[in-house]
């Protein structure tokens, strides 16, 4: 049986993904987000767990 990390599809990131995350964090939609880590790495972080 594959682990969760082995099932994750790794996507090569694009600068647009980072820009979209930044724009969202600067918007009113993210007004309740504080002290959080938001990895924008195409799922690469999930391979660590």
Rosetta constraint file for C-alpha pairs under 8 A:
AtomPair CA 2 CA 6 HARMONIC 5.85 0.50
AtomPair CA 2 CA 7 HARMONIC 6.66 0.50
AtomPair CA 3 CA 7 HARMONIC 6.60 0.50
AtomPair CA 4 CA 8 HARMONIC 6.59 0.50
AtomPair CA 5 CA 46 HARMONIC 6.00 0.50
AtomPair CA 5 CA 47 HARMONIC 4.97 0.50
AtomPair CA 5 CA 48 HARMONIC 7.84 0.50
AtomPair CA 5 CA 49 HARMONIC 7.03 0.50
AtomPair CA 6 CA 47 HARMONIC 7.59 0.50
AtomPair CA 8 CA 43 HARMONIC 7.14 0.50
AtomPair CA 8 CA 46 HARMONIC 7.60 0.50
AtomPair CA 8 CA 47 HARMONIC 7.95 0.50
AtomPair CA 9 CA 43 HARMONIC 7.28 0.50
AtomPair CA 10 CA 42 HARMONIC 5.91 0.50
AtomPair CA 10 CA 43 HARMONIC 5.64 0.50
AtomPair CA 10 CA 44 HARMONIC 6.32 0.50
AtomPair CA 11 CA 42 HARMONIC 4.80 0.50
AtomPair CA 11 CA 43 HARMONIC 6.87 0.50
AtomPair CA 12 CA 41 HARMONIC 7.88 0.50
AtomPair CA 12 CA 42 HARMONIC 5.99 0.50
AtomPair CA 13 CA 17 HARMONIC 6.79 0.50
AtomPair CA 13 CA 40 HARMONIC 7.87 0.50
AtomPair CA 13 CA 41 HARMONIC 6.14 0.50
AtomPair CA 13 CA 42 HARMONIC 5.41 0.50
AtomPair CA 14 CA 18 HARMONIC 7.18 0.50
AtomPair CA 15 CA 19 HARMONIC 6.22 0.50
AtomPair CA 16 CA 20 HARMONIC 6.01 0.50
AtomPair CA 17 CA 21 HARMONIC 6.23 0.50
AtomPair CA 17 CA 40 HARMONIC 7.11 0.50
AtomPair CA 18 CA 22 HARMONIC 6.11 0.50
AtomPair CA 18 CA 40 HARMONIC 6.30 0.50
AtomPair CA 19 CA 23 HARMONIC 6.04 0.50
AtomPair CA 20 CA 24 HARMONIC 6.11 0.50
AtomPair CA 21 CA 25 HARMONIC 6.19 0.50
AtomPair CA 21 CA 40 HARMONIC 7.51 0.50
AtomPair CA 22 CA 26 HARMONIC 6.25 0.50
AtomPair CA 23 CA 27 HARMONIC 6.24 0.50
AtomPair CA 24 CA 28 HARMONIC 7.96 0.50
AtomPair CA 24 CA 29 HARMONIC 6.82 0.50
AtomPair CA 24 CA 30 HARMONIC 6.46 0.50
AtomPair CA 25 CA 29 HARMONIC 7.57 0.50
AtomPair CA 25 CA 30 HARMONIC 5.29 0.50
AtomPair CA 25 CA 31 HARMONIC 7.87 0.50
AtomPair CA 25 CA 33 HARMONIC 7.87 0.50
AtomPair CA 26 CA 30 HARMONIC 7.00 0.50
AtomPair CA 27 CA 31 HARMONIC 7.18 0.50
AtomPair CA 39 CA 45 HARMONIC 7.38 0.50
AtomPair CA 41 CA 45 HARMONIC 6.89 0.50
AtomPair CA 43 CA 47 HARMONIC 7.59 0.50
AtomPair CA 44 CA 48 HARMONIC 7.84 0.50
AtomPair CA 45 CA 49 HARMONIC 7.81 0.50
